[in-house]
């Protein structure tokens, strides 16, 4: 009897699932029969165009397949052309509702999930979306012909099986409550796309998806325009009502910041996210802004802060000593840069998950200690002490004092200054190549470069174009670079791809650091197996603590608002801004053109 009561209590604590939705932690906001998300206008008119620039800096695109490693696809193609089984939303981080699937059922043991497809679901060629297409998509993505990150993301998914024509079951290797969301968010494409070719040779074939937009031209190039499908099968579903209102969404590519901003002023596009504080403070002014032709607005959000920092390649011998990495971090003077270069707009990054429930602070709390205790002896002893705080030069501190500490750490690690440079025991000078595809970072890197010179370290700034940078990063052929990772309210399996040991040895993975630590792997398993939000938070804070004490990066800074320049007159914004969103995706999916400007 006692055993039965235990089982019943355990089952009651499992994440909620329903025919229309799945929540990792049981927190479903919208009830059965809901008609739309409350941050959209369900009556928004269709029509018009929004022209944007990608927040990243790609060059010409040379393929239409976003799921393979080689080449560059057009921006947003995966979002606009491919539907998924479930659709997330900007209100709830760990809840998704039916899209291609009208029903989802998770087994009591959580080792499988069954999705029943909506009989109305159609690909762009008019054919129905069937279970066989879902199985084909999964097996293709986890094959060696697709980009390697998919094998990492779906590593705990054992198989996908077509149970019936419109019923597909995913089998899981462990009762991980995030896995139904992971497979529910997988892009689904037709079996006919590139049929007869190896998937990594499907380059110029027009994708056959079921999403709200199509590509009207098969021509490769720099700019891309997506055209709304007037027969989009899901337009009236609750998860799509009020979404994707523009007839056309265009992305224009500019090779440098100056020409991009001039393009905004010249009316070549309508919406741009600004990442450079100097530009925001000095350029977004003048007659066009005074007249209202252009607007600048810092949009509020509740997103966790982005991680941004200089990233060490641990595969290189000069960075394998933690004291060396810690010493290099002491050479960055954020306070001076924020004052002199950033107009005081930024906050300093501490750890890898700033401004969130997953950020470690002070001494480990009891829930963190419960996670960390089994790793005692496998992590640095300092992990059980205060969480590291990024070096500061605010009084009474100073850059001079920080460099003294750095010099002492380098000496402990076997590096000493002689013959005009910092040298190791073999007499080799300490040099660092900083690889980047953003010329604008020169002004940010230069003060860091000068401080390193005082330690005897020569930093060479190497700017290359985007395509070459991508090739070198995919091959881990770099020493130091800059990385920005958007914050997330629902971390999970993707962290395996970013910090896991297996990914460290997989070319093209997101683990560009080369972190291969069994203790980190153990914490990642705790993260992905968390049954409650509290368990997830404790595991994430423990992970943040261990990563921070590894000094794998030199933390930079983050902004707590989205800085957006846009052309306001053609557009209408929804009355409510959701709490969790990315600005370009939010604009292209929920804004609309005012009727007089179509």
N, C-alpha and C positions, 0 to 999 in steps of 0.2 A: 504493500500500500504506500509506504513511504517513497519507494522508488517511482511508483506511478505519479505521485504528487510532484516529485522532482521533475519528471519528464513534462508534465502538464505546465508547470511553472516555466520551464525552459522554453517550451513552444510558445507560451504567451509572450515571452520576451523577444521573440524573433521579429525581424522587420516586417512591417505591414506590406501586404500586396493586395491588389484588387483587380477585377476584370479590366479596369480602365487605366490603372496606374500602378507604379511600383515606387516605393520609398525605401532607401537603404536603412533608414532609422525610424521608419514608421510615421513620419511627419508629412502627411498628405494634406495640402491646403485646400485644393479645389474638390468639391463633392462630385459624386456621380451625376451625369447630366449637365455639368457646367458647359457654358456656351463659348467662353473665350477667357483668356488671361486678362486680369484687370488692369494691366499697364498698356493695353492696346485699345484702339477705337475700332470696334467691330464693324462700324459703318464707314470707315475710311474709304474714300473713292480710289479707284484704280486709275493709273495713267501717269504720264510725265516721265521724267528721267532724273536720276541723281548721278552726278559725276564725282568720283572720289579719287584719292591716291592711296595706295596701300600703306599701312603703318610700318611695314618692313621696307627694305630697299632692294627689291629684285631688279634684274635687268630684263632683257627680252625673254619671253617664254619660248621654249622649244619643244613642248609636248603638251598633250591634253590629258595625260594620265597622272593624277596627283598621288598615286599609290606606289610608285616605283622610286628607286633611289636616284638613278642618274637623270640629269636634266632638271629644268625649272618649269613648273606648270603655271598657268595664269592664276593670279591671286583670287581667292574665294571660290574657286571652281568646285571644291569638295562640299562647301556649304550650300551653294546655289543649285547644283545639278543632281545631288544625291540625297534622297531621303533615307531615314533610319527607322528601325522598328519602333523606337520610342523617341519622344521629343522632350528635351529638358526645357526649362524656362528660367527667366531672370528673377523670379521670386524665391525659388527653393533650390538650394545647392545640390541636394541629393535625392530629388524626386523627378520622375519622368512620367509622361502620359502617352497614350497610344497615338501612333502615326501610321506607319505601314502595318503595325500590329494593332488590332482592335481589342485584343485580350492577351494578358500575360498572367501566367500562373507559376509560382515558384514552389518546388516540392518542399514538404515539411522538413526534410533533411538538408535542404538548400544545396543539394548536389546536382540540380538540374532546373532549367526554366523552360517552359513551353509557351510559345508565341503563336497565336492564331491570326493570320493575315486578314486584312480588310479586303473583302471581295471586290471593292471598287478600285483598289490600288492598281495603277497602270504606269508602265514605262513610257518614255517619250515616243516610242515606236507604236504605241497602242496596245502592246501585249500585256497581259496581266502579270503582276508580281507574284511569283509562286515560291513555295518553300524551297524548290530546287535552286532558285536564284539566290536565296539567302545562304544556302549551303555552299553554293559555288563561290559567292563573295567571300565567305569566311575561309574556305579552303585555299582560295587564291591569295588572300591577304596574309595567311600564315605560311605560305610557301616561300621558297628561296627566291622566287621571281619578283616578289614584292619588297618594299623597303623593310629593313630588318626590325624597325621599331614595332611593327605589328606582331611579330613573333614574341616580342617581349610583353607587349600589352596584353595579348591573349594567351600568355604562357600557361595560365591555369584553366583554360578552356580545353577540355579533352577532345570534344568532337561536336559537330552539328549534324543533326539527322532530320531528314524530311519524313515526318511521321505520317503525314497525309499531304494532299495537294497544296493545302494552304495552312499546314501546321508544321512548325519546326521546333525541335527540341535541342537545347544546348546542354551538354554534360560538363560538369565542373570537377576539377581535381580536388577541390577543398570547399567547405561551406563558407565561402567568402561572400558577404552580403553585397559587395560592390559589383560582383560579376554580372548579375542581370542588367545593371545599368551599363556596364561596359559593352556587352553584346547588343544591348538595346540601342546603343549609340553608334554601332558599326554602320558605315555606309554600305548600302545595298545597290548592286548594279546587275545588269542583265547578263545572262549566259551568252547572249549573242554578241556582246561587245568584244571585238578582236578575236572572234571565234576562229580557231585553227592556228593561232599564233601563240608562242610563248608570251606570258603576260608582260615580261620586261621588254618585249618588242612591240607592244601596243603603245604607240607614240602619237601618231597623227589621226588615228581612228577616233571619230567623234564619240564621246561617251554616251552610253545608253543608260541614263538614270531615270529617276521618277520625281525629281525635285521641281521647284517652282519656276526655274529658269532653264533656258537653252542657250547654246552658242550659235548664232546665225551663220557664222563663217568659219571655215576650216583653215583659215590662214594664220600661220604663226606670226608673231611680231612682238611689239612692245605694249600697245594698249589693247584692252579687251572690253567688249560690250556683251552683256548678258541680256536676253530678251525674255520677258515674262511669258510663260506658257498660258494662253487664254483658256486652255482646256485642262489646267492643272487639276488633277483628280482630288486633291486634299484641300482645295481652297475653302471649303465650308466646314472643315473639321474644327473642333474647339482649339486644337493646338496650332491651327493655321489661320483661324479667323482674325482679320485685322492685320495680318502679316503680309509682307512682300507686295506692297502696293504700287511700286513703280513699274511701268512698262519696260523700262531699260535701266540697267545699272552698269555704269562704265567705270573702269579703273585706268588712270593714266599714269605713265611711268616717267619720272624725271631723274636725271643722272646726278643732280646735286641739289642742295637745299635752296640755293639762290634762284635757280630757274623754277623750282617748284613753287616758291612763294610768289614769284612774279606771275606764274600761271594762275594762281588763285586771284591775284589782283586783276589780271587780264580777263577773267571770266572763263578760263579754259576748264575749270572744274568748280565744284560747289562745296566741298567738305574736306577738311584736312585736320588730322591730329598733330599737334606740335609737341615735340619732345625736347626742344632746346630752349632753356629759360631766357637766354639772351635774346633770341628771336621774339619770344612772347612779349618781353618787356620793351623791346626797342622797335620792332617792325610792325606790330599789329596796331597801327595808329595812322592817322591821316584822314583825308577827305572822304575816302570810301567807307571808313569806319564811322566817321562823324555823321555821314548822311544816312547810314543804315544799310547801304548797299552790301557791306560786309559786316559781320559781327564776330566778336571774340567772347568766348564764354568758358569759364571754368566749371565744368559739370560735376556736381557732387555724386558720390557713390559710396557704397559700403564694402567695396572690394578689398580683400587683403592687399597689402603693398606688394609691388613687384620686387623680386630680387634683381639687383644689378651689381656687377662687380667685375674686377679683373680675375680671370680664371687661369690657374696654373695647369699645365699639362704634366701630371705626375709621372708620365712615362719617361720624361726627361730626367737624367740623373741629378741635375743641379737643384731640382725641386723635391726630391724624395725625403729630405730631412725637414721635419715639421718646424724646426727652429729657423731654418732659412725662409720658409714661407711666412712665418710670423714676423720675422725681421723686415721682409719686403713690405708687409702690410703697414708697418709703422712709418713708412716713408710717405704715406698719403695724408695730405693736410686738407680734410674735408671742410673744416671751419673757414679756412682762407678762401677756398673755392666757392663755397656757398655765399660768402660775403662779397667777393670780388667778381665772380663769374656768373652766379646763379640768381642774383637779386633776392636771395633769401627764400626762394620758392621750395626748396627741397628739405627732406628729412634724411638723416643718416640711416643707412641700412644696418641693422644688427641681426645676425643670423640669416637663415635662408627663407624664413616665412614671416617677414615683418608685418606689423600692424594687423595681426590676426590672433585667433585663439591657439594657433600652433607655434607661436613664438616663445622660446624659453627665456625666462628672466630669473635672476637671482639664484638662490639655491634650489635644487630639485624638490618639488612638492611630493607628498606621499604617493600620489598616483604615478608620478614619473619614476620615483625610486622603485616601485613595484615592477616597473618595466625594465629598469636599468640593472637592478640587483643581480639577475642571472648573468649579466655581462661583465661583472666585476672581474678584473684580471685580464679581460679581453679588450678593454678600452683604456684610454689614458686615465690615470687617477684623478686628474683635474676635472673630469666629467662630473664627478660627484660633488664638486665645489660650485662656485658661482659661474653662471653662464658668461662667456666672453662678451665684452662690450667693445665695439670698434674704437680704435685709438682716437684720442681727441687732442687738439692743440688749444682748446679753450683754457684761459688762465685758471689755475696756476700752471697748467700744462703748457708745452711748447713743442714745436717741431724739433728744436735742438735736443730737448730731453728725449723725445721719441727716437731720434737717430742714435743717441748714445745707447739706449736700450737695444736697438737693432744691431749696433756694432758689437755689443757684448754677446748677443745671440749668435751672430755670424762667427765670432771667434770660437765660441763653444762648438760650433758645427764644423770647425776646421778651416775657416776662411779668414785670411788676414790681408791687410793692405801692404803691398810692397811693389816696387818698380812701377808706380803709377796706376795700379789697378788692384781690385780685390781678387786674391788668388787662393786656390786650394793648395793642398800639400804637394801636388804634382806641378805647381806653377801655372796652372791654367787660369786665365782671366775669366771673371764672371761677366758674361754677356747675356742679354735677353733680347730676343726678337719679338716685338709686339705686332701681331698680325691683325689687320682690321680692314673693312671695306668702307669705312666712313671717314673721309678726310676731315670732317668737321670736328672729330675728336682730338685733333692735334692740340687745340688749346687746353683740353682737359688733361691730356697725357703729359704735356710739357712740364707742368710743376712737379708731377710725380717723377718724371725723367730727371729733372734737376736735383731732386732730393736723393734719388738713387746714386747720382754721380758723386754726391758727398760721401756715400758709403763705398765708392770705388766700383760701382756696378754700372756698366754701359747698357742702356736700353736703346735699341734701334727700332724706330717706328716704321713699319712696313705696310703701306696702303696698297691693296690690290682690288681688282674689280670683284663684283659679287660672285660671278661664276667661278673664278679661280679661288676665291675665299671659301666657297662652298665645297669645292673639290678637296682643298687642303684640310678643311675641318672634318669632312667625312672620313678622310684618311688619318685624322689625328696628327697631321703634319704641321704642328705649331708649337710654340713655347708658352706664349702668354697672349690672351685675347680678352675682349670685353663681351660679356654675356648678359642678356636681360631675360628673365623668366617671369611671365605674368603670374601674379598671385592667384590662388584658387581657393574657393570655399569648400571644395570637395576633393581633396587630394586622395590618391589611391594608386591603382596599378601603374599609372604613368610614371610614378616615382621609381619603380623598378627600372624603367628605361633610362631614367636620369641619373640614378645613384647606384644601381645594382652592379654586382661584380660581373655578371654575364654580359651586360651591356657594355662594360668597360672594354671588353675584347671584341666587340661587334662594330666593324666600320660603319659609319653613318648613324650610330646611335646618339642619343642626347647626353650620354655620360662622357662629355668631352674632357672632364677632369682626369678620367681614368681611375676613379675611386673603386677599389676592389677590396672591401673590408668585410669579413664575415659578421662583425658586430652590426655594421650598417645593414647588411642583408637580413639579419635577424630582426632588426627594428622595422624594416620594410615589410616583413611578413606580419608583424604586429599591426602595422597600419592597415594593410589590405584585409586583415581578418577581423578588424574591430566590429563589434556588434552594436555598439552604441556610440553616440556622438562623444560622450565622455571618454570612452576607451580610445577613440580616434584621436582626440585632443591630447591625451596623455602620451600615446605612442608618437605622435608628431612632435611634441615638445622634447621628448627624449631623443628623437632623431635629430632635431635641430641642435640640441646640446652636443651630441657626438660629432655632427658635421662641423659645427662652429669650432670645437676644440681641435679639429684636424687642420684648421687654417688653410683650407683648400682654395680660398678666394680672398681677394682684397675687396671688402664690401664698399659699394658706392653710395647711392642715394636713391630716393624714390619720391614721387609726387603723390599727394593724396587727393588730387583732383585731375580730371581729364581736361587738358587745354585744347580747345577746339576753335578753329577759324572756319566760318561757313557763310554761305550766301542765304540770308534768311527769307527773302521775299518769295521764292518759289515754293517754300516748304511749310508744312504744318507739323508741329511736334505733338505727340500724344500728351494729354494733360498730366499724366503721372510718369515720373521717371522711376524705373525699377531699381531695386537696391544693388543687384549684382549683374553687371553687364560690361561688355567691351564696346566702346563708342561707335566704331565703324559698323559692327554687326547690328547694333541697336538702331542706328540711323537707316541702314539699307533695308532693315526688316520691319520697322514700325513707323517710320515717318511716311508722309505722303505729300504729293504735289497739290497745291491749292488749285481749284478748278480753273481759275483765270490764268494760271501760269502753265497749263498743260500744253 
